[in-house]
């Protein structure tokens, strides 16, 4: 479910999926474009990682490495986008970034489970 929500969120901001408008970029200080103080290219890289990584985890393809990358990306998202407004996630609206970080860390440790597509191409033991 976490992979589906992350992919949905970035599907909307990258491709205007499901009838929503794309992420509105605002002018930053110094004449560069981004959201707040986060540069546009950083948002694009995060969007690609979250959308395609979320789809990969949802399908069960390369679950462990993709989940590890997404866990780190969510930690970076928390510290770049939320921690500047205070450390505690409840006060700086970073609850979802922290939750996703630990959910993806759990998936990186546990793997995709028996219904993951990656089990179709694994060799049987023995």
Secondary structure by P-SEA (a helix, b strand, c coil): caaaaaaaaaaaaccccccccccbbbbccccccccccccaaaaaaaaaaaaaaaaaaaaccaaaaaaaaaaaaaaaaaaacccccccccccccaaaaaaaaaaaaaaaaccccccccccccccccc
